[in-house]
Amino acid sequence: MSDANSASLRDVMTERYSEIRQRLVRRFGCVDLASDALHDTWLKLERYQQEGDAIRQPLGYLIRMATNAAIDRLRQQDRYLSGEEVENLLACPDLSPGPGELAEAASEFEALVAAVEELPRRCQEILIAVRIEGQPQREVAQRLGISLRLVELELKRAQEYCAARMKRQSGS
């Protein structure tokens, strides 16, 4: 489209803006969409610098351009979530524990501490090092000067004892 054609289309759009806008409003039922589509069409006309034949029906051409721009906007809007959908995604349930759950957890923790304190000293060290501090069993064995197999056995005994003690306390 030559500069003359582009200028001619801009002139037609300027002169018949209200008519084109009204047609788009009737077609799509939305004033904002019609205005946005016309704005997009105007910007496209500004960018056109191609050579081409003269447009026989500039008004029809502009209406088609604006209609296509409106359809593009509608398609783009379908890709986005609505405000309500965003709110639903952001509305996370409150997962923080209530007073009863906090009291129960504190009680269970105290029972676990008591069970660990009842273990022999080496079992305590192994359980704390491996399960609480996250040390590898091989390092614990080297530090304590015992075999890896003994660390595994002591850890298993300590865990089984604490689990049984906790189960007895809870009355299950």
QUIHU-V390865 format. One record per residue. SS is DSSP state (H for helix, E for strand, C for the rest). PSI is psi as a letter, one per 30 degrees, with the letter a starting at -180 (none if undefined). OMEGA is omega in whole degrees, 0 to 359 (999 if undefined). Layout:
ss: [SS/SS]
psi: [PSI/PSI]
omega: [OMEGA/OMEGA]
This chain:
ss: [C/C/H/H/H/H/H/H/H/H/H/H/H/H/H/C/H/H/H/H/H/H/H/H/H/H/H/H/C/C/H/H/H/H/H/H/H/H/H/H/H/H/H/H/H/H/H/C/C/C/C/C/C/C/C/C/C/H/H/H/H/H/H/H/H/H/H/H/H/H/H/H/H/H/H/H/H/H/C/C/C/C/H/H/H/H/H/H/H/H/C/C/C/C/C/C/C/C/H/H/H/H/H/H/H/H/H/H/H/H/H/H/H/H/H/H/H/C/C/C/H/H/H/H/H/H/H/H/H/H/H/H/C/C/C/C/H/H/H/H/H/H/H/H/C/C/C/H/H/H/H/H/H/H/H/H/H/H/H/H/H/H/H/H/H/H/H/H/H/H/C/C]
psi: [k/l/e/e/e/e/e/e/e/e/e/e/e/e/e/g/e/e/e/e/e/e/e/e/e/e/e/f/g/j/e/e/e/e/e/e/e/e/e/e/e/e/e/e/e/e/f/k/g/l/k/l/l/k/k/e/i/e/e/e/e/e/e/e/e/e/e/e/e/e/e/e/e/e/e/e/e/f/f/l/k/l/e/e/e/e/e/e/e/f/i/k/l/j/g/k/k/l/e/e/e/e/e/e/e/e/e/e/e/e/e/e/e/e/e/e/f/f/l/l/e/e/e/e/e/e/e/e/e/e/f/e/f/g/k/k/e/e/e/e/e/e/e/f/h/l/l/e/e/e/e/e/e/e/e/e/e/e/e/e/e/e/e/e/e/e/e/e/e/f/g/none]
omega: [182/178/180/178/179/179/179/179/178/178/179/181/179/182/188/183/183/180/180/180/180/178/179/178/178/183/187/178/183/181/182/179/179/180/179/179/178/177/178/180/178/179/177/178/179/184/182/176/184/174/177/179/177/180/185/181/185/180/178/178/179/179/178/179/182/178/178/178/179/179/177/179/179/178/180/180/179/180/183/176/176/179/180/179/178/179/178/178/182/182/179/177/178/183/180/183/177/181/180/179/177/179/179/179/178/178/178/179/178/178/179/178/179/180/179/180/179/181/172/187/182/177/178/182/181/181/182/182/185/188/182/182/177/179/176/182/180/179/179/179/180/181/182/179/178/182/176/180/179/176/179/181/180/179/179/178/181/180/179/179/181/179/180/180/179/181/178/182/183/177/179/999]
